[in-house]
């Protein structure tokens, strides 16, 4: 046994903050962070040596100088940041002047020194920018203090009076602050601590300040005092009245300021003073006037990013930020809730497999290789028991798997492979219980996995070879084993947990099911996994058992998550899809508020049964490890909870575990088309609507919850109204992509939770208008409707014209039938009567002549009927049919009179068509011309030609006959000529007849005919 008291034991380190670092590997523009600020929206801005970075919890957006981009930063060396009351961000640069960022346009307005302009910036090296409570913007440059006038865009200059020897750094304004009374203070590179005298308009040095070191930081407090950080002379506090008090580094006193080079000072919301130095981050303790220092540790990933702390800041949620030479670290101002004890002697904590607490408040821990350790948190006293092969009364083995105190105060220790030990109160030697094959009442095996005590003071020992029961006063064990022949025996010999509920029922968790022990029959009821029954036990490997304050039984399983036993063989399971971080549950404890705390391979989860909500804690919350061990869980008498894992023991009071109850601001951060960022005239964060062209059928929206406490635990849900039927649970994914939306108006909504699952149900929204293609616009639809109406009206008009044309054709046919056929039939009838009379009077010659006239009339009537039938047949619309009939008619008429016919048709005529009426008029005009030629021309040759040129059809009828004088009314004014001109007019054609007596006649008809 080894014993160490509080005076000799290794000092327990103060519970320091957990630092979470962001660096260039996470997207930060550069690791030297000189300044930080938070804008009105909630974005965090970080100024570095190589650009300005905006952090939204999911990543960084970098702003740098780009000479080809109007409105970019003037310089990449960022020295100071200050948001104003209008939502703008003022950026002081080292050599590039002053910039003002407009969040609406995401552009910078630059102010630089202009020697020929009154009221311009006095110097381009800006050390500090400050916005006071009145909304005025102050700029500290290398050569003076200036105040910006937003109405004129000019700067007013304030300097120290010209008195005594003037140093080049006298008006080098390194830092600006405003105290509780509204007085403006500045610290200079010369070491002057001065305030602005509004009456004289000059800077006046405070006579109490005597240090000559350059002033790097000013921080007013609520009492009217001022904390002053210097470049080489440490930290000072200047009260409202009286001399300053200095705090300087002292290598002999580790609880003093770690370094005299102070870079930043910050007073947090709890009134704690934080000091950034060249050798760590220090927190001032006013009661003792000492400092607690935090530094970077190579082996600790959650230590400070770097020892050179350049800037300090606290955001609106209360999270503190330290800008260093190695990136930026965020941390909580108050100590972490999770505490570790200095149990192990080595640098690395030993895994813990068992934990318990005695009546005195000592914590007893069973480790993997360091034996049994007792620790008093109040006195920091530590006691350790190890196995000593030379001492039979020592601990049986250093690998401890189970611990349990009985009512007599004895500590029972289950070892990995060397049986059960018992330590009497105040004793230092152990009594051993081992398996002895020759003694049936000995332990069933030396491999112990659990030890528990019931209300009857009976000890239940779970082993790898059955369940052992030690009655009070008994010298041997009652053993329960699995019997394959007995279904009511123990379900499996690997016993992991034993628990007695308030009704006295003993529950046993084994490697193959949950067993309920009946002491009257000494038999077990068994509950196993049934894959066909979702209400069965989720896993047959039961690790831990707990009864809550309502009498509800809870089970932790291996691979099956957390189970609630509802009786009658019915179980309700909670697994990873329901929020459990891992389905392997090692321990379950209930706190004073009736929440359940569950240890797993991925942290500790707090489960609230009424709401069925889980909240997971892991190394990001300050736990020393995420992986815990089976059996290492215990609730102390004061309500403190203990969980053991692979890196020691962690303890905490559930009431001290912080809860983030502030819903996070939700903003849109990016807009992409076809996965390419799109520059907008108005920031997507500030926009309320966006219009998409029909070609923008693939777009994405990025969003963020501006909660910087473990932002990787933020969760999102989004919905596009008029498209998504319900909210899309996106988890940690912070973008939404849509394709091929129909034209219309949509509203995109997104909401988010913080790291504790608190929803901002309002979130943010954006109206998305998808414009239709040109053929889907309202004006096109109206135009198309008018066109359709016009087409319908045109079709109606065409139909009317067709009907009228048909009526005209019918009328012409009826007229022809009436005029021609009627007169012919009438003449036939009259001639028939006359011929009959001649026959009765026996005048055969006269009768024969009349019959010949009747035959001629009948023949003419048949020809006319044939013309009418041919005309109305639509199969004859083509000019090929027309020319064929014309050739046939001309051949019949002219060859009968011995006239040679030359009929020519131009190839261009092929394929042309004439409608019914035009075909009829054209053909009848042609017949009239041919008949006249045959009757009157007395020619030997006739030429007929059809040509087509320039959308006009031309008919030529020419003979070499006797000709005539067209001016002679007797020859040129007959009905035949008149009919031909009438028909030409109907065809809208031009009819030309030229003839000279003795030289033949030529008739030319030209009519329009589109191809």
C-alpha positions, 0 to 999 in steps of 0.5 A: 500500500502507498499513501500520499497526503495533500502536502506530498501528493501531486497538486491537482491542476485547476480545472482549466477551460477546454480550448477548441482551435481553428487554424489555416488547416480549417480554412483560416486565411493565416494563423496570426490573428490580431483582432476579432469582432462580431457583426450585427448578424452574428458572423465572427470576423478575424483579422490576420496578416494575410486577409480578413476571415469571416467565420459562420460555424461551418467554415471561413470566407476569406476577403483579400486585396484584389487590384482587379476587383473594385471594392476589395480590401485595400491591404491584407494586413489587418490590425483592427476591427470594429462594427458600427451601429449601422451594421458596417464593419470598420477594418484598420490595416497596416499600410492600406488605410481604413476600410468600411465593409458594407454587408449589403453589397459585400464591398469595402469602401477605402479611406486613405491618406491624401496629402492634398485633401483636407479631412482625409485619413492622416496616416495609412497605418491604422493601429486601432478602430473603435466605435463608442457608445454614441455611435462615433467611429474613432481611428488610431493611426501612427500619427494621430487620433481621428474621428470620422464624420459620416455626413461629410466623409471627412476625418477630424484630427486630435493630437497631443499639444506640442510641448517639450521634446516630441517623440515620433511615437507620441501620437501613435495611437495603439489602442482606444477605449471608453470608460464608464463615464464616457471619457475616451482613452488612448494608449500611445507608442510612446507610453502615454496614457491619455484621454480626449479633452472635448473642450480643447480638442486635444489629447491630455496625458494622465499624470498618474501614469509613469511607465514609458513602455508602449501601451498595447491594450486598454480595458475599462471595468465597471468601477470606473477603472482601466486595465492597461497592457504594456509592451514590456512593462506588464499589466497595470490597473488604473483606478478612477482615483489614485495611483496605478497598480502594476502586475509584472512577471516573476519567474520565481512565482508561477502564480504571477503574470506569465510575461511582461509583454501584454498583447491584449486585455479583456473583461468578460461578462462575469467580471473576470479579467483575461490577459493575453501575453507573449507567454500564455493566456492568464486569468486574474484572480482578484481575491489573491491578486494572482494569475492562472496561466494557460499555455499550449501543450503539445500532447494536449489537442484541447490546449491553447493554440499558441503561447503568443496571445495577440487578441481577446474577444467574447461573443454575444453567446458568452464564448471567449476567443483568443487570437494567437500566432497559431490560430484562434482558440475558443473556450468557456469563461467558467470552469468546465463541469467535468472533473478528473482526479489525479489517480495515476502516478504516470503521465497517462491516466490508467483505464478505469474499470470500476468505481465506488464511494465510501461513507466518508466521501472517498472515491475508490477506483479499480484500474487496469494496471495500477490496482486499487486507488482511493482518493479524497477530493476534499483533502487530495489524499490518495491511497493505493493498493497493489499486488505484491507477489511476496505478500499473500495479504496484498491485492490479488491482482492489479486489474480490478473489474468490480467494486462494492461496499457492504453495510459493514463498510467492507470493500469487495473487489472483483479482479480480472482473473484472480478471484474476489478480495475483501478489504475490512474498514481500516485494514490494509490486508485483503481476504481472498476468495478463489475458485477451488475445484475441490470445494463446490461452495467456492467461487465458480471461477476467478474471472469476476465481472460484477459485484453487487449488494442487495437489500438483504445484505447478500452479495451477488458476484457475476463471473464468466462461469455463472452467478455466485450468491454469498449469504450474510454469515455464510462461508461458501457460495451458492452457484447458479449456472446455465443448464441446457436441459433446464429452460428455467436455469440461468440463460448464460454463464457470462454474468455481466450485471446483477440488480435488485429492484424496489420489489426485491426482484433480482435481475441478471444481465448475461451474455445471452439474455436478461434473467429474472430470478424467482427466490421461491422456485430458484428458477429464472424467467428469460428474455432474449432477442427475437428478430421477428418481434420488434418489442423484444429485447434489442440485444441479448448481451445485457451490460447494465441494469437500472431502476428509475424513480418511477420503478421503470427498469432500464437496460444497457445492451451491447449493440442494441442501445438502451432498452426500457422494460414495460413488462409482459415481455415488452421492451422499448428501444432507443438507439442511434437513430433516436439520438443515442451516440452509440449502441453499446451502453456500458452504464446507466445512472439517474440524477436528481432531476430524473434524467438518465446518464448513459456511458458509451463508446462515443461519449456520455449521453443525457436522456430525458425520458418524458421528451425522449431527447438525448444530449451527448457530451464528449471530448469537445465538451471537456470529457477526457475521453469518449470511450468508457468501460463496462461496470465503471459507473457510480452515483455518489451520495451527494449526487455526483456521478462517476464514469470510468473509461480508457483515460481515467475517471471523470466526475461531475454534478449534473446540475453544473453541466451547462446548457445552451438555451439560446436559439442560434441565428440562422443565415444564408451564406452562399448561392451556387448555380451548377456548383459554381459560386454566384456573385450577387449585387446584394449579399445572399444573407441580406436578400429577401428574394432571388429570381432564376432564369429558365436555364438556372435549373440546378442551384444550391443554397448554403446556410449556417447556424451562428452558434459557435459552441461546438458548431459541428453539433448544430443541426438543420432542417429546410423546406422549399414551400410549394415543392417539398411536402415536409421539412427535410432533416439535413442533420449537420449538412448545411446546404440544399440543392434543387433541380428542374423546378417548375416556373413559379414562386417558392419560399425556401425556409431553413431552421437550425438547432444549437449544440444542445438541440435548441431550435430556432424555429423561425430561422430565415427564408428566401423567396425563389422566383423561377421565371418561365421560358419565353414561351411560358410568359404571360405576354406570350400566352396572351399573344399566343391566344390572340394568334390562335383566335386570329387563326381561327378567324382566318380559318373561318374566313377561308371556310366562308370563302370556300363555301362562297366559291363552291356556291359560285361554282354551283351557280356557274354550273347551274347557269351553264346547265340552264343556259347551255343545256336548257337551250340545247334540250329546248332546241332538240325538243323543237327540232324533234317536233318539226322532224316528226311533222316532216316525217308525217308529211313525207318529207324525208330530206327535211327530217334527215337534216333536222335529225342531223342538227339534233345529233350535233346538239346532243354531241355539244351537250355531252361535251359540255357535261363532260367539261363540267364533270371534269372540272369539279373532280379534285383529282384533276387539280394538277396542271399535268391533268389540265395540259393532258386534256388541253392536248387531247381537245386541241388534237381532236379539233385541229387534226379533224380540220387538217391543221398541224398542231405543235403543243409545248409544255415547259418542264417548270409547269410540272407540279403546279396546281389550279383550284377548281374554279381557276381550272374551269375558267382557264380550260374554257378560255382555252377551248374558246381560243381553239374553237375560234382558231379552228373555225375562222383562222383557215390555217395550216399550222397551230402552236400551243405553248404553256410556260411558267416564269416568275410565279406567272403561268402563260398560255400562248395560242398561235396560228399562221391563218388569215388573221383579222383586224382587231379594230373591226367590230364585226371581227373583234367584238363578238361574244367569243372575245367577250367571254375570253376577256371575262374569264381572264378577268376572273383569273386576274390575268392579262389577255393579249390578242394580236392579229394582222390580216394575212399574217395569223393570230396570236393569243397570250394569257398570263395569270398569277400562280404561286409555286 
